[in-house]
């Protein structure tokens, strides 16, 4: 029995073992074909995203091959594809270039160490059960910072598309320097780059399942070779031959500290994207995916990348659909693709000899265009101006201050938005609406009847240090604005799911203040956990346990009965009274 339990635990943490144990021979042909088709996309995109990260193109293949094998072992999703990503690579560039400068070897070392740090953060997060932390970035803020990343990447890749020898690392730098260098545009490079970009976008629109990136890359490479253009425009050239070697990167203590700060930003962005994609496919395939296990798998993939000369990575929203469309059944598809990449590195390094750099720029630009969700931004502007403002603020933060600072601004904005909503929640005075059960917001129902001398007040948030004062002020304001002198205040407390010690002190003072004015303070529909906290704070004894009612109707019934108040809607309340 114990051996069976141990095997079950191992299969939980290493889902690849379960895949192998339950693998059906009929799936193999589908996974083989999907893996080969996927490789045709992985090679050009991997190299393009490596360039986007400020690294040699071959590192993009290293950062694809080993992580695919790691995800096969640890990944909970059946067909999710991991690798270098258009949202993560700009963050990597922003982290390593200021530290490594122009040295390619130093950049590779920095990027590998960054991948190890990202992997360690993600793995520790998985063990601690922190998969929920992706919710730190709200949807509006995520839309904004991704749009900012897209615009930044488009601006910095435009010189490469034009064949201009300008290396801009930020949107501001590109906008400042590019106009003065436009006279250096290479017509041949521009024609090939623009043609590649057009081909990718047209194929994506006309036939989404066709690998337009592979068609554009293969076509541009053949054209350069046929017309002997390799001496006229910048090309990738042959890749270093051989598989990546196991290497533990080494950086100085000062650089390690700076990279660690960047690693948290990369980890959050990488897992946020992976979590969204994983959940989407889990829903589509009617599967259940453990987000903590997804966190662990992404961490393992990044550690594998860092130990084999790669860089941080995420899931891919462009390559995963290719694998699905090609008929992938399991993560064996990733194993096939990893083996195919190994063959490319050993036998096919000359394939990139005539691949133009301008086409890689086109691949990157086509990828980041998909990061801009204009319909979602238009919808936000129409339905919620505050959320739209958050999206625009995150966008401007990335564009104005750079990717890393912009992501920090985005996370800060998400936290501030949460605090602001909890700090200033909706509140309402409740009354009786003719023909409706229960008690309703008099602000939305001006004809609602109020119980003489009774104020029913609702506050739609937990009570904590930031909004305790707001609760007190609003409740006292409602008491002062009541049409008749208030004898009793009943807080309709169902939305109050928590009360911290600061709020408890406020309630004690509020109860005394109301009592001095001849007003009782009572609660209705308070949840058990929140009531337990009030009991621990001593509030139940102080206020009086008899003033905690199971329903608002019960509180109204008790008030009317105790104060012998006649209310014209009292008969309508009979169904709300406890039986």
C-alpha positions in Angstrom: 0.0 0.0 0.0 2.8 2.5 1.0 4.6 1.8 -2.3 1.4 2.6 -4.2 1.0 5.8 -2.3 4.6 6.8 -3.0 4.1 6.0 -6.7 1.0 8.1 -6.8 2.8 11.1 -5.2 5.7 10.7 -7.6 3.2 10.7 -10.5 1.6 13.9 -9.1 4.9 15.8 -9.1 6.2 14.2 -12.3 3.1 13.9 -14.6 5.4 12.6 -17.5 5.6 9.3 -15.7 1.8 9.0 -15.8 1.8 10.0 -19.5 4.2 7.1 -20.3 2.3 4.6 -18.2 -1.0 5.4 -19.9 0.3 6.2 -23.4 -1.6 4.7 -26.3 0.3 3.4 -29.4 -2.4 5.1 -31.6 -1.2 8.5 -30.3 2.4 8.1 -31.5 1.8 8.9 -35.2 -0.1 12.1 -34.2 2.6 13.2 -31.7 5.4 12.5 -34.2 3.8 14.5 -37.0 2.9 17.4 -34.6 6.5 17.4 -33.2 8.0 17.7 -36.7 5.5 20.5 -37.7 6.2 22.3 -34.5 9.9 22.2 -35.1 9.5 24.2 -38.3 8.1 27.0 -36.1 10.4 26.6 -33.1 13.7 27.2 -35.0 12.9 30.6 -36.5 11.0 31.9 -33.5 13.6 30.7 -31.1 16.3 32.5 -32.9 14.2 35.6 -33.3 13.3 35.8 -29.6 17.0 35.3 -28.7 17.8 38.3 -30.8 15.0 40.2 -29.1 16.6 39.3 -25.7 19.9 40.7 -27.0 21.5 37.2 -27.3 23.1 35.1 -30.1 20.4 33.4 -32.2 21.5 29.9 -31.3 20.7 30.5 -27.6 17.0 30.6 -28.6 17.3 26.9 -29.7 19.0 26.0 -26.4 16.3 27.7 -24.5 13.7 25.7 -26.5 15.2 22.2 -26.6 15.9 21.4 -22.9 12.8 23.1 -21.5 10.6 21.0 -23.8 12.1 17.9 -22.2 11.7 19.4 -18.7 8.0 20.2 -19.3 7.4 16.7 -20.6 8.4 15.4 -17.2 6.8 18.0 -14.9 4.1 19.7 -17.0 0.5 19.0 -16.1 -0.9 20.2 -19.5 -1.2 17.8 -22.3 -0.2 20.0 -25.2 1.2 23.3 -23.8 4.4 24.3 -25.6 7.1 26.2 -23.7 9.9 28.3 -25.1 11.3 31.8 -25.6 8.4 34.3 -25.7 7.7 37.7 -27.1 6.5 39.0 -23.8 9.4 37.7 -21.7 12.3 38.3 -24.1 12.1 42.1 -23.9 12.1 41.8 -20.1 15.3 39.6 -20.3 17.0 42.2 -22.6 16.1 45.0 -20.1 17.6 43.0 -17.3 20.9 41.8 -18.8 22.0 44.5 -21.3 22.6 47.3 -18.8 24.8 44.8 -16.8 26.6 43.0 -19.6 27.0 45.8 -22.1 27.9 44.7 -25.7 29.8 41.5 -24.7 27.9 38.5 -26.2 29.6 36.1 -23.7 28.7 38.3 -20.7 25.1 38.5 -21.9 24.8 34.7 -22.3 26.2 34.3 -18.8 23.8 36.9 -17.4 20.8 35.4 -19.2 21.6 31.9 -18.0 21.9 33.1 -14.4 18.6 35.0 -14.8 16.9 31.8 -16.0 18.2 29.9 -12.9 16.9 32.6 -10.6 13.5 32.7 -12.4 13.3 28.9 -12.2 14.2 28.9 -8.5 11.6 31.5 -7.7 8.9 29.6 -9.6 9.8 26.3 -8.0 9.8 27.7 -4.5 6.5 29.3 -5.3 5.1 26.0 -6.3 6.3 24.3 -3.1 4.7 27.1 -1.1 1.5 26.9 -3.0 1.7 30.4 -4.5 0.1 29.7 -7.8 -2.6 32.3 -7.0 0.0 35.2 -7.2 -0.5 35.6 -10.9 -3.7 37.4 -9.9 -1.4 40.3 -8.8 -1.6 41.6 -12.3 -5.2 42.6 -13.1 -6.6 42.2 -16.7 -6.6 45.9 -17.5 -3.0 46.4 -16.3 -1.9 43.3 -18.2 -3.5 44.6 -21.4 -1.7 47.9 -20.9 1.8 46.6 -20.2 1.6 44.0 -23.0 0.6 46.8 -25.4 3.5 48.9 -24.1 5.9 46.0 -24.6 4.5 45.5 -28.2 5.1 49.2 -29.1 8.6 49.1 -27.5 9.6 46.0 -29.5 8.1 47.4 -32.7 10.2 50.6 -32.3 13.4 48.8 -31.5 13.0 46.2 -34.2 12.1 48.7 -36.9 15.8 49.7 -37.6 16.6 46.0 -38.2 13.7 45.7 -40.6 15.0 48.8 -42.5 18.5 47.5 -42.5 19.8 50.5 -40.4 22.8 49.8 -38.1 21.1 51.3 -35.1 20.7 49.4 -31.8 18.0 51.0 -29.8 17.1 49.4 -26.5 14.0 51.4 -25.5 11.0 53.1 -27.2 12.3 56.6 -26.2 15.8 55.8 -27.6 14.4 54.5 -30.9 12.1 57.5 -31.3 14.9 59.9 -30.6 17.5 58.4 -32.8 15.7 56.6 -35.7 14.5 59.7 -37.6 18.0 61.0 -38.1 19.1 57.6 -39.5 16.3 57.0 -42.0 18.6 58.0 -44.9 20.6 54.9 -44.2 17.7 52.6 -45.0 18.8 49.6 -47.1 16.1 49.1 -49.9 17.0 45.4 -50.3 16.8 44.7 -46.6 13.5 46.7 -46.3 12.0 44.8 -49.3 12.9 41.4 -47.8 11.8 42.4 -44.2 8.6 44.0 -45.3 7.8 41.1 -47.6 8.5 38.6 -44.7 6.2 40.6 -42.4 3.5 40.8 -45.0 3.7 37.1 -45.7 3.4 36.2 -42.0 0.4 38.5 -41.4 -1.4 37.4 -44.6 -1.0 33.7 -43.9 -2.1 34.2 -40.3 -5.2 35.9 -41.5 -6.0 33.7 -44.4 -5.0 30.3 -43.1 -4.2 30.5 -39.3 -3.2 26.8 -39.2 -0.5 27.2 -41.8 3.0 28.0 -40.3 3.4 31.4 -42.0 6.6 32.1 -40.0 8.3 29.0 -41.5 7.1 30.0 -45.0 8.5 33.5 -44.6 11.8 32.4 -43.2 12.3 29.6 -45.8 11.3 31.9 -48.6 13.6 34.8 -47.5 16.5 32.4 -47.0 16.1 30.8 -50.4 15.8 34.3 -52.0 19.0 35.5 -50.4 20.9 32.4 -51.5 19.6 32.4 -55.0 20.4 36.1 -55.6 23.7 36.0 -53.6 22.6 38.8 -51.3 24.5 37.5 -48.2 27.2 40.1 -48.8 24.8 43.0 -49.2 22.5 42.6 -46.2 23.0 41.3 -42.6 22.4 37.5 -42.3 22.4 35.2 -39.3 25.1 33.0 -40.7 25.9 29.4 -39.7 25.0 28.4 -36.1 27.6 27.0 -33.8 27.6 23.2 -34.3 26.8 20.9 -31.4 24.5 20.5 -28.5 24.5 22.9 -25.6 26.8 21.9 -22.7 26.0 21.8 -19.1 27.3 25.0 -17.6 26.7 26.6 -14.2 26.7 30.4 -14.9 28.8 32.7 -12.7 28.2 36.4 -12.1 29.5 38.9 -9.5 27.6 39.3 -6.2 26.5 42.8 -7.2 25.1 41.7 -10.5 23.4 38.7 -8.8 21.5 41.1 -6.6 20.4 43.2 -9.6 19.4 40.1 -11.5 17.4 38.7 -8.6 15.1 41.8 -8.6 14.6 41.4 -12.4 14.0 37.7 -11.9 10.9 38.4 -9.8 9.4 40.5 -12.6 10.3 37.9 -15.2 8.8 35.1 -13.1 5.6 36.9 -12.6 5.2 37.8 -16.3 6.1 34.3 -17.4 3.8 32.5 -15.0 0.9 34.9 -15.6 1.0 34.2 -19.3 1.5 30.4 -18.8 -1.4 30.3 -16.3 -3.8 32.0 -18.6 -2.9 29.8 -21.5 -2.9 26.6 -19.4 -6.3 27.4 -18.0 -7.7 28.2 -21.4 -6.6 24.9 -22.9 -7.6 23.0 -19.8 -11.1 24.4 -20.2 -11.1 23.7 -24.0 -9.9 20.1 -23.5 -12.1 19.5 -20.4 -9.1 18.8 -18.2 -8.1 20.0 -14.7 -4.7 21.6 -14.3 -3.1 22.2 -11.0 -1.6 25.7 -11.1 1.0 25.0 -8.5 2.2 22.0 -10.6 2.2 24.4 -13.6 4.4 26.7 -11.6 6.8 23.9 -10.7 7.0 22.8 -14.4 7.7 26.3 -15.6 10.4 26.6 -12.9 12.0 23.3 -13.9 12.0 24.4 -17.6 13.7 27.7 -16.7 16.3 25.9 -14.6 17.0 23.5 -17.5 17.4 26.5 -19.8 19.8 28.2 -17.4 22.0 25.2 -17.0 22.3 24.6 -20.7 23.2 28.2 -21.9 19.6 29.3 -22.5 17.6 32.2 -21.0 14.2 32.7 -19.3 11.1 31.4 -21.1 7.4 31.1 -20.9 4.5 29.3 -22.6 3.8 30.2 -26.2 0.3 31.3 -27.4 1.5 31.0 -31.0 3.3 27.6 -30.9 0.7 25.8 -28.7 -2.1 26.2 -31.3 0.3 24.9 -34.0 0.9 21.7 -32.0 -2.9 21.4 -31.4 -3.8 21.9 -35.0 -1.1 19.4 -36.1 -2.9 16.7 -34.0 -0.7 16.6 -30.8 -2.1 14.2 -28.2 0.4 14.5 -25.4 3.7 16.1 -24.3 5.5 13.5 -26.4 5.1 16.1 -29.1 7.6 18.3 -27.2 10.0 15.4 -26.9 9.9 14.8 -30.7 10.4 18.6 -31.3 13.4 18.6 -28.8 15.0 15.7 -30.7 14.4 17.4 -34.0 16.1 20.6 -32.6 19.0 18.5 -31.5 19.4 17.2 -35.1 19.3 20.7 -36.4 22.1 21.7 -34.0 24.2 18.8 -35.0 23.5 18.4 -38.7 21.7 21.5 -39.9 23.6 24.5 -38.6 24.2 25.7 -42.1 20.5 26.1 -42.7 20.7 29.7 -41.3 23.7 30.7 -43.4 21.6 32.9 -45.7 18.8 33.8 -43.2 18.4 37.6 -43.3 18.4 39.5 -40.0 15.6 41.6 -41.3 13.4 38.5 -41.6 14.0 37.7 -37.9 12.9 41.3 -37.1 9.8 40.6 -39.1 9.1 37.4 -37.1 9.4 39.3 -33.8 7.3 42.2 -35.0 4.5 39.9 -36.2 4.6 38.1 -32.8 4.3 41.3 -30.7 1.5 42.7 -32.8 -0.6 39.9 -31.3 0.1 41.3 -27.8 -2.1 44.3 -28.5 -5.7 43.4 -27.8 -7.5 46.5 -29.3 -11.0 45.0 -29.0 -10.5 44.4 -25.2 -9.1 47.9 -24.8 -12.1 49.4 -26.6 -14.5 47.3 -24.5 -12.7 48.6 -21.3 -13.1 52.2 -22.4 -16.8 51.6 -23.0 -17.7 49.7 -19.8 -15.2 50.9 -17.1 -13.3 54.2 -17.4 -11.2 53.4 -14.3 -10.0 50.1 -15.6 -9.3 51.7 -19.0 -7.3 54.4 -17.2 -5.2 51.7 -15.4 -4.5 50.0 -18.8 -3.3 53.3 -20.3 -1.2 54.1 -17.2 0.5 50.7 -17.5 1.0 51.2 -21.2 2.6 54.6 -20.7 4.8 53.3 -17.9 6.4 50.6 -20.1 6.8 53.0 -23.1 8.2 55.9 -21.0 10.3 54.2 -18.4 11.3 50.9 -20.0 10.0 47.3 -19.7 11.3 46.4 -16.2 10.2 49.7 -14.6 7.0 49.6 -16.5 6.2 46.1 -15.2 6.9 47.3 -11.7 4.5 50.2 -12.3 1.9 47.8 -13.7 2.1 45.6 -10.6 1.9 48.6 -8.3 -1.1 49.9 -10.2 -2.9 46.5 -9.8 -2.2 46.6 -6.0 -3.4 50.2 -5.8 -6.5 49.5 -7.7 -7.3 46.6 -5.4 -6.7 48.8 -2.3 -8.7 51.7 -3.7 -11.7 49.5 -4.3 -11.4 47.9 -0.9 -10.7 51.3 0.7 -13.7 53.0 -1.0 -16.3 50.3 -1.5 -19.9 50.8 -2.4 -22.3 51.3 0.5 -26.0 51.7 0.8 -28.9 52.5 3.1 -31.5 49.8 2.7 -35.3 50.1 2.6 -38.4 48.1 1.6 -39.5 48.1 -2.0 -43.1 47.3 -2.7 -43.6 43.9 -4.3 -40.1 42.7 -3.7 -38.7 40.5 -1.0 -35.8 41.6 1.2 -34.3 45.1 1.5 -32.8 47.2 -1.2 -30.6 50.1 -1.9 -32.6 53.3 -1.5 -30.1 55.0 -3.9 -31.3 52.7 -6.7 -34.9 52.7 -5.4 -35.9 56.2 -4.2 -39.4 55.0 -3.4 -38.2 52.4 -0.9 -39.9 52.7 2.5 -37.6 53.2 5.6 -38.4 51.8 9.0 -39.0 54.7 11.4 -36.0 55.2 13.7 -34.1 52.2 12.1 -31.2 52.6 9.8 -30.2 49.5 7.7 -26.7 50.1 6.4 -24.6 47.9 4.0 -20.9 48.2 3.4 -19.7 46.0 0.5 -16.1 45.0 1.6 -14.2 43.4 4.5 -13.3 45.8 7.3 -9.6 46.5 7.6 -7.1 49.2 8.6 -7.5 51.1 5.3 -11.3 51.4 5.2 -12.2 51.4 8.9 -12.3 55.2 9.0 -14.3 55.3 5.7 -16.9 52.9 7.2 -17.2 55.0 10.4 -17.6 58.3 8.5 -20.1 57.0 6.0 -22.2 55.3 8.6 -22.4 58.4 10.8 -23.2 60.5 7.7 -26.1 58.2 7.0 -27.3 58.5 10.6 -27.2 62.3 10.3 -29.0 62.3 7.0 -31.8 60.0 8.1 -35.3 61.6 7.8 -36.1 60.7 11.5 -34.0 60.4 14.6 -32.3 57.0 14.5 -32.7 54.7 17.5 -30.9 51.7 16.1 -28.4 51.0 13.3 -28.3 47.5 11.8 -25.3 46.8 9.7 -26.2 44.3 6.9 -22.9 42.6 7.3 -23.0 39.7 4.7 -20.3 41.4 2.5 -18.1 42.0 5.6 -16.1 38.7 5.4 -13.2 39.8 7.6 -12.5 42.3 10.4 -8.9 43.1 11.4 -7.8 44.6 14.8 -7.8 48.2 13.5 -11.4 47.8 12.4 -12.3 46.2 15.7 -11.0 49.2 17.6 -13.0 51.4 15.3 -16.2 49.4 15.9 -15.7 49.7 19.7 -15.3 53.5 19.4 -18.2 53.7 17.0 -20.5 51.7 19.3 -19.6 54.1 22.2 -20.2 57.1 20.1 -23.6 55.9 18.9 -24.5 54.9 22.4 -23.8 58.4 23.7 -26.3 59.6 21.1 -28.9 57.1 22.2 -28.4 54.8 19.2 -27.9 51.0 19.4 -25.4 49.3 17.0 -26.4 45.9 15.7 -25.3 43.4 13.0 -27.2 41.1 10.7 -26.1 38.2 8.5 -22.5 38.3 9.7 -20.6 35.3 8.5 -19.4 32.8 11.0 -15.6 33.3 10.6 -16.0 37.1 10.9 -18.2 36.7 13.9 -15.6 34.4 15.5 -13.0 37.2 15.1 -15.4 39.7 16.8 -15.8 37.3 19.6 -12.0 36.9 20.0 -11.7 40.7 20.0 -14.4 40.9 22.8 -16.9 42.7 20.7 -19.7 40.3 21.1 -19.8 40.8 24.8 -19.3 44.6 24.5 -22.0 45.1 21.9 -24.3 42.3 23.2 -24.7 39.0 21.5 -28.4 39.6 21.3 -27.7 42.4 18.8 -26.3 39.9 16.2 -29.2 38.8 14.1 -29.3 35.9 11.6 -31.1 38.0 8.9 -32.0 41.6 8.2 -35.6 40.6 8.5 -35.1 39.2 11.9 -33.4 42.4 13.0 -36.3 44.5 11.7 -38.8 42.2 13.4 -36.9 42.5 16.8 -36.7 46.3 16.5 -40.4 46.8 15.7 -41.3 44.4 18.5 -39.1 46.0 21.1 -39.8 49.6 20.3 -43.5 49.0 19.5 -43.1 50.8 16.3 -46.0 50.7 13.8 -44.8 50.5 10.2 -47.2 50.4 7.2 -45.1 47.7 5.5 -44.8 45.6 8.7 -47.3 43.0 7.3 -45.1 42.6 4.3 -42.2 41.8 6.6 -43.9 38.8 8.2 -42.3 36.3 5.8 -38.8 37.6 6.7 -39.3 37.0 10.5 -37.9 33.9 12.0 -40.4 31.1 12.3 
